[in-house]
Amino acid sequence: MPEQALAPPVAGHGASQLTSVVLDAYNAELRDKEGFIGDRASKRAFRAILDDWRERLRKLGDEDPLGDCPSEEIPKQRLEKLMQDEDPEVAALVHGVVEEFAQELTGVTRRFLKLKGWKDTERIAVGGGMSGSRIGHLAIGRASLLLKADGQGVELVPITHDPDEAALIGAAHLAPSWIFAGHDSLMAVDIGGTSIRAGLVELNLRKASNLSEAKVVGIEVWRHADDEPTREEAVERLTAMLRGMVALAESKKRALAPFIGIGCPGIILEDGSIDRGGQNLPGNWESSRFNLPRAIAEAIPDIGGHPVTVLMHNDAVLQGLSEIPNMQDVERWGVLTIGTGLGNARFTNRKSNSD
């Protein structure tokens, strides 16, 4: 397809000036002599704490209530059930792990709040897989109390949407308002270190013009970490997932907007390339010769006869954008996403014309 036929992006990829917010900072990679500080509040860190306590029990000769199952394979639902166990020591094991993780999350959050871009943050939404569980809610709530007691002036809250859907909904906040004219849905992609999600997002603008009623009405999840694909195979699979969403929109008789919003780990440059932070993705996504938005636009050049606009930003930023309707009572707020690492972004609300 001729280059001039591709719709130009309405804003730079990875832009700091967005429709409703200013992006003050994102993808901060805090380090000390032990490595990335954010890794202390990741999913892997939680499992490491659990593993440590199980090992202590074994050394004491006590029975491990989790048996021989490796800590990384234990579902959160099983841990939540143990928290209600009649044996107080069994329940205390999980509560202790949650408390220790909450302490780590508190310490990591304190470090972020010292950054210039995070100054005067009033509220932080915590997303990622753990935010959708009771265990995650307890850890977030405990960390919030510790920060308040410390006089930090910030509260931590679980992200509102399902962790699998938050970034997909956040993608709608990347789109310019004119994109919505005559359309009721759009496609979004959430790329993570272990999985890729493609979704069909219903905007529901008649119910709420601020996108607070937007919801995911179709989703496909591919755990690429299990398949270990090449970069080209990953792009091909993602393209097939998006074509599946186009077909789903047609079957549901949705008026699909010619827009695809993508969330991807790392620092996203204005041309859509990834500067750094994509080390957990399949293949070399930081190559100067690779541009995912361009590849997607070439594979899906039009929707409904209109050239497709593809816009990419950091995945934690997109999770944060999904919280815009819930952050109108504060001015400065952020998001932390507990996943393979600790995603992060800080926002300042833009004043509306009516203010």
Secondary structure, DSSP 8 states (H G I E B T S, - for coil): --GGGS---SS-TT-SB-SSEEEEEE----EETTEEGGGGGSHHHHHHHHHHHHHHHHHHT---TTTT--GGGS-HHHHHHHTT-SSHHHHHHHHHHHHHHHHHHHHHHHHHHTSGGGTT--EEEEEEGGGGSHHHHHHHHHHHHHHHHTT---EEEE-SS-TTTHHHHHGGGTS-GGGGTT--EEEEEEE-SS-EEEEEEE--TTT-TTSTT-EEEEEEEE-HHHH---HHHHHHHHHHHHHHHHHHHHHTT--EEEEEEEEESSEE-TTS-EEE--TTSSS-TT-TT--HHHHHHHHS-EETTEE-EEEEEEHHHHHHHTTGGG-TT-SEEEEEEESSSEEEEEEEE---TT-
